[in-house]
Amino acid sequence: MHIAICRLLEPFGYYAFDYFDEEGWPHYKVLEKLPPLKAGEQSVLMKEAVVQYFVEKEVIQSSVNQ
């Protein structure tokens, strides 16, 4: 879960990819600490991040400018 969260929040400026270790696991560094969020706010942030990831990977199309 930690790796997924880091990857999803990377475009938001919270994490940056650092390196792959000898076993091939990605490591991220913290760029900015996440602000204190309520459960509902966390849910919204993660949903936005998941949608952005799938748009980036062209799994889905963004409805913006369509």
Secondary structure, DSSP 8 states (H G I E B T S, - for coil): -HHHHHHHHGGGTSEEEEEE-TTS-EEEEESS------HHHHHHHHHHHHHHHHHHTTSS---TT-
